[in-house]
Amino acid sequence: MKTVAKLLGAGVFAVLGTLPLKAQQLVVWHDLGDNGVKWFEAMSAEFAKTKPGVTVRSLSFPTDQWFGRVISALNTDTAPDLIYNNYERVIRIETQTGKVMDLKSAFAGVADKSFLGEDDLRVATFKGKQIIIPIQRVQMAFGVRKSWLDKNGGKFPDTWDEVKVLAAAFRDKDPDGNGRADTFGMALQAAKPRDLIHMLDLFTFGSGLRHTLIDPEGKITIDRPEHAQVLEEFLKTYSTYKFVSPDTVNHSFGEMYQIIEGGRGGMFRVGDWNVRKWDGANVLDGDFVSGPWPKFAANRPNSVVIGGMRGIAVPENSPNKALAVEFAQFMLTKAAQQASLENVGAAVRKDLDVSKLSPRSQYFAKAEHRLVAYDFPESIHSFYPELEAAFHRKLLSGIANPPADWKPFIAETAKEMRDLAAKLKN
């Protein structure tokens, strides 16, 4: 009987040795839409070459839904294997759950990572924890409809004064030729704190200044002369100048994109992730050109803004944690990064092939323009979101009832922000 059992056992092991490995599926949640889904599909195919039987399934949600679903899932032990988003959004997840894994050891195990610099790693860390592995730098440029620009001199605007001239023309001169007064100089957003202040961040950092509202030492910056100039002109864009849709105070990302993609906005933010879709024949058909944000002073160089770092995070209660960490490390390989560039338009490696990209995508991929990084005050001041929310309310009140003179308004706002910051620190 023992001999028979041994023979049967040997036979079973021989059969098992010929069977494929047990299929495993990793699930990742993100907010990158269809392009993001295609990217994860491409990475899944590459990952399976070294991990046969393993697939990666991604689910994309609108950003607000992504927040709610991730926070709920991590707090109820129903987490996906991985989550992917901008650094500051993962901070919010960590702040509200405390269940984002520290990836320091995992990152240390990545052999090829020399292309990541100190700033990249700084924004990947929150309260001593490396909460993401950096995967995509988020570049944000100033965009102009090319056909509209060609009708109005053809010169990409370098200064704020040039932007104002174009914005008025795009609003008043029927740039799309449809015979209706239905176009706007700019497409912006304002409904939520990050909507409005994000736009101000881009104009501020893009014009060569730092620290939109508060600096690392906790000092309020908005009434410094150079900052106050940008803030005043920014607020006039929504009010006095009437360069945007009157409904912009209620516009978040979705509504802003409807203005842009509907062909009604002349100038707008172009994120590197937008280009692939906006190159499409059913959207803008490539009818836009990107460049640095406008200058407000001749002695300050203007730039494209690095508005964030997208990265991969692993929940502490990830169902397949070890495998999830392996995939997170894999996302820095050349194959995964090439797929990132081709599908989403962003990456962190410098050795990728950009020849297949459109000229508009190559603008970001080659990154030959001046770049400046946003400072993420929430990583320094834990009270910043509350301060920003109060700043947003104050600015909306000014937009709704524009003062005759913005300078006293800005001075008053600065005092209110100083008083609130002092209170929140304590």
C-alpha positions as CSV (number, residue, x, y, z in Angstrom):
1,M,0.0,0.0,0.0
2,K,2.8,2.4,0.8
3,T,4.4,1.7,-2.6
4,V,1.0,2.4,-4.3
5,A,0.7,5.6,-2.3
6,K,4.2,6.7,-3.2
7,L,3.4,6.0,-6.9
8,L,0.1,7.9,-6.7
9,G,1.8,10.8,-4.9
10,A,4.6,11.0,-7.5
11,G,1.9,10.9,-10.3
12,V,-0.1,13.7,-8.7
13,F,3.0,15.9,-8.3
14,A,4.0,15.1,-12.0
15,V,0.5,16.3,-13.1
16,L,0.6,19.4,-10.9
17,G,3.9,20.3,-12.3
18,T,2.4,20.5,-15.8
19,L,-0.6,22.7,-14.7
20,P,-0.5,26.5,-15.1
21,L,0.1,28.6,-12.0
22,K,-3.1,29.6,-10.1
23,A,-4.5,32.7,-11.7
24,Q,-4.3,35.8,-9.4
25,Q,-5.8,39.2,-10.0
26,L,-4.7,42.5,-8.6
27,V,-7.2,45.3,-8.4
28,V,-6.2,49.0,-8.6
29,W,-8.5,52.0,-8.2
30,H,-7.6,55.3,-9.9
31,D,-9.3,58.4,-11.5
32,L,-7.5,58.5,-14.9
33,G,-10.5,57.5,-17.0
34,D,-10.2,55.4,-20.2
35,N,-6.6,56.3,-20.8
36,G,-5.7,55.1,-17.3
37,V,-7.5,51.8,-17.9
38,K,-5.6,51.2,-21.1
39,W,-2.3,52.0,-19.3
40,F,-3.0,49.4,-16.6
41,E,-4.0,46.8,-19.3
42,A,-0.7,47.4,-21.0
43,M,1.2,47.0,-17.8
44,S,-0.8,43.9,-16.9
45,A,0.4,42.3,-20.1
46,E,4.0,43.2,-19.4
47,F,3.8,42.1,-15.7
48,A,2.4,38.7,-16.8
49,K,5.7,38.0,-18.7
50,T,7.5,37.6,-15.4
51,K,4.4,36.7,-13.3
52,P,2.5,34.2,-15.4
53,G,-1.1,33.9,-14.4
54,V,-1.2,37.3,-12.7
55,T,-3.5,40.0,-14.2
56,V,-4.1,43.5,-13.1
57,R,-7.6,45.0,-13.3
58,S,-8.1,48.7,-12.9
59,L,-11.3,50.6,-12.1
60,S,-11.5,54.4,-12.7
61,F,-13.8,56.6,-10.7
62,P,-14.5,60.4,-10.8
63,T,-12.1,61.9,-8.3
64,D,-14.8,62.7,-5.7
65,Q,-16.1,59.1,-5.9
66,W,-12.5,57.8,-5.7
67,F,-12.0,59.6,-2.4
68,G,-15.2,58.2,-0.9
69,R,-14.8,54.7,-2.1
70,V,-11.1,54.4,-1.1
71,I,-11.7,55.9,2.4
72,S,-14.7,53.6,3.0
73,A,-12.9,50.5,1.7
74,L,-9.8,51.0,3.7
75,N,-11.8,51.6,6.9
76,T,-14.0,48.6,6.4
77,D,-11.3,46.1,5.3
78,T,-12.6,45.9,1.8
79,A,-9.6,47.6,0.2
80,P,-8.4,47.1,-3.3
81,D,-4.9,45.8,-3.8
82,L,-3.5,49.2,-4.9
83,I,-4.6,52.8,-5.2
84,Y,-3.3,55.3,-7.6
85,N,-3.6,59.1,-7.6
86,N,-1.9,62.4,-7.0
87,Y,0.3,62.7,-3.9
88,E,-1.9,65.2,-2.1
89,R,-4.9,63.0,-2.6
90,V,-3.1,60.0,-1.1
91,I,-2.3,62.3,1.9
92,R,-6.0,62.8,2.4
93,I,-6.5,59.0,2.3
94,E,-3.7,58.5,4.9
95,T,-5.0,61.4,7.1
96,Q,-8.5,59.9,7.2
97,T,-7.6,56.2,7.5
98,G,-4.0,55.8,8.7
99,K,-4.0,52.7,6.5
100,V,-1.6,53.5,3.7
101,M,1.5,51.3,3.8
102,D,5.0,52.7,4.3
103,L,6.8,51.9,1.0
104,K,10.3,52.9,2.1
105,S,11.6,49.3,2.1
106,A,9.8,48.5,-1.2
107,F,11.3,51.5,-2.8
108,A,14.8,50.6,-1.5
109,G,14.3,47.3,-3.3
110,V,14.0,49.0,-6.7
111,A,17.3,48.6,-8.5
112,D,16.8,51.2,-11.3
113,K,15.6,54.5,-9.8
114,S,18.4,57.0,-10.4
115,F,16.0,59.1,-12.5
116,L,14.1,60.1,-9.4
117,G,15.4,63.2,-7.6
118,E,15.2,64.6,-4.1
119,D,12.0,66.7,-4.8
120,D,10.3,63.5,-6.2
121,L,11.0,61.7,-3.0
122,R,10.1,64.6,-0.8
123,V,6.6,64.8,-2.1
124,A,6.3,61.0,-1.8
125,T,6.7,61.2,2.0
126,F,4.2,62.3,4.6
127,K,4.9,62.4,8.3
128,G,7.8,60.1,7.9
129,K,6.0,57.6,5.7
130,Q,6.7,57.0,2.1
131,I,3.1,56.7,1.0
132,I,3.6,56.4,-2.7
133,I,6.2,55.3,-5.2
134,P,6.5,58.2,-7.7
135,I,5.3,57.2,-11.1
136,Q,4.2,60.3,-13.1
137,R,5.2,63.9,-12.8
138,V,2.2,66.0,-13.4
139,Q,3.0,68.9,-15.8
140,M,0.5,71.7,-16.3
141,A,1.0,74.2,-19.1
142,F,-0.9,77.2,-20.4
143,G,-2.9,76.3,-23.5
144,V,-4.3,78.3,-26.4
145,R,-6.7,77.3,-29.2
146,K,-4.3,77.4,-32.2
147,S,-6.9,78.3,-34.9
148,W,-8.1,81.2,-32.7
149,L,-4.6,82.3,-32.1
150,D,-3.8,82.2,-35.8
151,K,-6.8,84.6,-36.4
152,N,-5.3,87.0,-33.9
153,G,-1.7,87.4,-34.8
154,G,-0.4,83.8,-34.2
155,K,2.0,84.7,-31.4
156,F,1.7,82.6,-28.3
157,P,1.2,85.0,-25.4
158,D,4.3,85.5,-23.1
159,T,3.1,88.3,-20.9
160,W,-0.1,88.9,-18.9
161,D,-0.8,92.0,-21.0
162,E,-0.7,89.8,-24.2
163,V,-3.0,87.3,-22.5
164,K,-5.6,90.0,-21.8
165,V,-5.6,91.3,-25.4
166,L,-6.2,87.7,-26.6
167,A,-8.8,86.9,-24.0
168,A,-10.8,90.0,-25.1
169,A,-10.5,88.9,-28.7
170,F,-11.6,85.4,-28.0
171,R,-14.6,86.7,-26.1
172,D,-15.7,89.3,-28.6
173,K,-14.5,88.5,-32.1
174,D,-16.3,85.2,-32.8
175,P,-13.1,83.2,-33.1
176,D,-14.9,80.0,-34.0
177,G,-16.8,81.7,-36.8
178,N,-20.3,80.4,-35.8
179,G,-21.9,83.8,-35.8
180,R,-22.8,83.6,-32.1
181,A,-21.4,85.3,-29.0
182,D,-20.8,82.0,-27.2
183,T,-17.0,81.9,-26.6
184,F,-14.9,82.8,-23.6
185,G,-11.4,84.2,-23.3
186,M,-10.5,81.5,-20.7
187,A,-11.9,78.3,-19.2
188,L,-11.2,78.2,-15.5
189,Q,-12.9,76.8,-12.4
190,A,-13.8,78.1,-8.9
191,A,-16.5,76.0,-7.2
192,K,-14.3,74.3,-4.5
193,P,-11.2,75.4,-2.7
194,R,-8.9,73.3,-4.8
195,D,-10.6,74.4,-8.0
196,L,-10.1,78.2,-7.5
197,I,-6.8,78.1,-5.5
198,H,-5.4,75.5,-7.9
199,M,-5.9,78.0,-10.7
200,L,-4.2,80.7,-8.7
201,D,-1.3,78.3,-7.9
202,L,-0.7,77.9,-11.6
203,F,-0.6,81.6,-12.4
204,T,1.5,82.3,-9.3
205,F,4.1,79.6,-9.7
206,G,4.0,79.8,-13.5
207,S,4.9,83.5,-13.3
208,G,8.1,82.8,-11.2
209,L,6.7,83.3,-7.7
210,R,6.6,80.7,-4.9
211,H,4.1,80.0,-2.1
212,T,0.6,81.1,-3.2
213,L,-0.9,81.6,0.3
214,I,1.6,80.6,2.9
215,D,5.3,79.9,3.0
216,P,7.1,77.0,4.8
217,E,7.7,79.3,7.8
218,G,4.0,79.9,8.1
219,K,4.0,83.5,6.8
220,I,1.1,84.7,4.6
221,T,2.3,85.8,1.2
222,I,-0.7,87.2,-0.6
223,D,-0.1,90.9,0.2
224,R,3.5,90.9,-0.8
225,P,3.5,93.4,-3.8
226,E,4.4,90.8,-6.4
227,H,1.9,88.3,-5.1
228,A,-0.8,90.9,-4.7
229,Q,-0.4,91.9,-8.4
230,V,-1.0,88.3,-9.6
231,L,-3.9,87.8,-7.2
232,E,-5.6,91.1,-8.2
233,E,-5.4,90.3,-11.9
234,F,-6.5,86.8,-11.3
235,L,-9.6,87.9,-9.5
236,K,-10.4,90.5,-12.2
237,T,-10.4,87.6,-14.7
238,Y,-13.4,86.2,-13.0
239,S,-15.1,89.5,-12.4
240,T,-14.1,92.9,-13.9
241,Y,-12.6,91.6,-17.1
242,K,-15.4,89.0,-17.7
243,F,-13.0,86.7,-19.5
244,V,-14.7,83.5,-18.2
245,S,-18.3,82.1,-18.3
246,P,-20.5,83.8,-15.7
247,D,-21.2,80.4,-14.3
248,T,-17.5,79.7,-13.6
249,V,-18.0,80.3,-9.8
250,N,-19.9,77.0,-9.9
251,H,-17.5,75.2,-12.2
252,S,-15.3,72.3,-11.0
253,F,-13.1,70.1,-13.1
254,G,-16.0,68.6,-15.1
255,E,-17.7,71.8,-16.0
256,M,-14.3,73.5,-16.9
257,Y,-13.6,70.6,-19.2
258,Q,-17.0,70.9,-20.8
259,I,-16.1,74.5,-21.8
260,I,-12.7,73.4,-23.1
261,E,-13.8,70.3,-24.9
262,G,-16.9,71.9,-26.2
263,G,-14.7,74.4,-28.1
264,R,-15.8,77.5,-26.2
265,G,-12.7,78.4,-24.2
266,G,-9.8,80.2,-25.8
267,M,-7.1,79.7,-23.1
268,F,-6.9,77.0,-20.4
269,R,-4.8,74.7,-18.4
270,V,-3.4,71.8,-20.3
271,G,-2.3,68.8,-18.2
272,D,0.0,66.3,-19.8
273,W,-2.7,63.7,-19.2
274,N,-5.2,65.8,-21.3
275,V,-3.3,65.8,-24.6
276,R,-4.1,62.3,-25.8
277,K,-7.9,62.9,-25.5
278,W,-7.7,66.5,-26.8
279,D,-5.8,65.3,-29.9
280,G,-8.9,63.2,-30.8
281,A,-11.0,64.2,-33.8
282,N,-14.2,64.2,-31.6
283,V,-12.7,66.6,-29.1
284,L,-10.2,69.4,-30.0
285,D,-8.6,67.5,-32.9
286,G,-5.2,68.8,-31.8
287,D,-6.3,72.4,-32.2
288,F,-4.3,73.8,-29.3
289,V,-0.7,74.8,-28.4
290,S,0.9,74.7,-25.0
291,G,3.5,76.9,-23.4
292,P,4.6,78.5,-20.1
293,W,2.2,80.4,-17.9
294,P,2.2,84.2,-18.5
295,K,4.8,86.6,-17.1
296,F,3.6,89.3,-14.7
297,A,7.0,90.9,-14.4
298,A,9.8,91.1,-17.0
299,N,12.5,90.2,-14.5
300,R,10.9,86.9,-13.5
301,P,11.0,83.9,-15.8
302,N,7.8,82.1,-16.5
303,S,7.4,78.3,-16.5
304,V,5.3,75.2,-16.9
305,V,4.2,74.0,-13.4
306,I,4.8,70.6,-12.0
307,G,1.5,70.5,-10.2
308,G,1.9,67.1,-8.5
309,M,3.3,63.7,-8.5
310,R,1.1,60.7,-9.2
311,G,2.1,57.6,-7.5
312,I,1.1,54.1,-6.5
313,A,0.1,53.3,-2.9
314,V,-0.6,50.0,-1.2
315,P,-3.3,49.8,1.5
316,E,-2.2,48.1,4.8
317,N,-5.2,45.8,4.3
318,S,-4.4,45.0,0.7
319,P,-5.8,41.5,-0.1
320,N,-2.6,40.5,-2.0
321,K,-0.1,42.8,-0.3
322,A,3.2,41.1,-1.2
323,L,2.2,40.8,-4.9
324,A,0.8,44.4,-4.9
325,V,4.2,45.7,-3.7
326,E,5.9,43.7,-6.5
327,F,3.6,45.4,-9.0
328,A,4.2,48.8,-7.5
329,Q,8.0,48.3,-7.9
330,F,7.4,47.1,-11.5
331,M,5.7,50.4,-12.4
332,L,9.2,52.0,-12.5
333,T,10.5,49.7,-15.1
334,K,11.1,51.0,-18.6
335,A,8.3,48.9,-20.1
336,A,5.8,50.2,-17.6
337,Q,7.0,53.8,-17.9
338,Q,6.8,53.6,-21.7
339,A,3.2,52.5,-21.4
340,S,2.6,55.3,-19.0
341,L,4.0,57.9,-21.4
342,E,2.0,56.5,-24.4
343,N,-1.3,56.1,-22.7
344,V,-1.4,58.9,-20.1
345,G,1.3,61.3,-21.4
346,A,3.5,61.4,-18.3
347,A,6.3,59.4,-16.7
348,V,9.4,59.9,-14.6
349,R,12.1,58.0,-16.6
350,K,14.3,59.9,-19.0
351,D,15.2,57.1,-21.4
352,L,11.8,56.6,-23.1
353,D,10.9,56.7,-26.8
354,V,8.8,59.7,-27.6
355,S,8.8,59.4,-31.4
356,K,5.3,57.9,-31.6
357,L,3.8,60.8,-29.6
358,S,2.0,63.8,-31.2
359,P,3.9,67.1,-31.2
360,R,1.6,68.2,-28.4
361,S,2.5,65.2,-26.3
362,Q,6.1,65.5,-27.2
363,Y,6.1,69.0,-25.7
364,F,5.5,67.5,-22.3
365,A,7.6,64.3,-22.8
366,K,10.7,66.2,-23.9
367,A,10.3,68.8,-21.1
368,E,12.6,71.2,-22.8
369,H,10.8,74.1,-21.2
370,R,11.5,75.7,-17.8
371,L,9.7,73.7,-15.1
372,V,8.9,74.8,-11.5
373,A,7.4,72.6,-8.8
374,Y,4.4,73.4,-6.7
375,D,5.3,73.3,-3.0
376,F,2.5,71.2,-1.4
377,P,1.9,73.4,1.8
378,E,-0.3,70.6,3.2
379,S,2.8,68.5,3.6
380,I,4.3,71.2,5.9
381,H,1.2,72.7,7.6
382,S,-1.4,70.2,8.7
383,F,-3.9,73.0,9.0
384,Y,-3.5,74.2,5.4
385,P,-6.7,72.6,4.0
386,E,-8.8,74.6,6.5
387,L,-6.9,77.8,5.8
388,E,-7.3,77.3,2.1
389,A,-11.1,76.7,2.5
390,A,-11.4,80.1,4.3
391,F,-9.3,81.7,1.6
392,H,-11.6,80.3,-1.0
393,R,-14.7,81.6,0.7
394,K,-13.1,85.1,0.9
395,L,-12.1,85.1,-2.7
396,L,-15.5,84.0,-3.9
397,S,-17.1,86.8,-1.9
398,G,-14.9,89.3,-3.8
399,I,-15.7,87.7,-7.1
400,A,-19.4,87.9,-6.4
401,N,-19.2,91.6,-5.3
402,P,-16.1,93.1,-6.8
403,P,-14.7,96.0,-4.9
404,A,-13.9,99.3,-6.6
405,D,-10.3,98.8,-5.4
406,W,-8.9,95.3,-4.9
407,K,-5.9,96.4,-2.9
408,P,-7.8,97.0,0.4
409,F,-9.6,93.7,-0.2
410,I,-6.3,91.9,-0.5
411,A,-4.9,93.6,2.5
412,E,-7.9,92.7,4.6
413,T,-7.9,89.1,3.3
414,A,-4.2,88.8,4.3
415,K,-4.9,89.9,7.8
416,E,-7.8,87.5,8.1
417,M,-5.6,84.6,6.9
418,R,-2.8,85.6,9.4
419,D,-5.3,85.6,12.2
420,L,-6.7,82.3,11.2
421,A,-3.3,80.7,10.6
422,A,-2.2,81.7,14.1
423,K,-5.4,80.3,15.6
424,L,-5.1,77.0,13.7
425,K,-1.5,76.5,14.7
426,N,-2.6,76.5,18.3
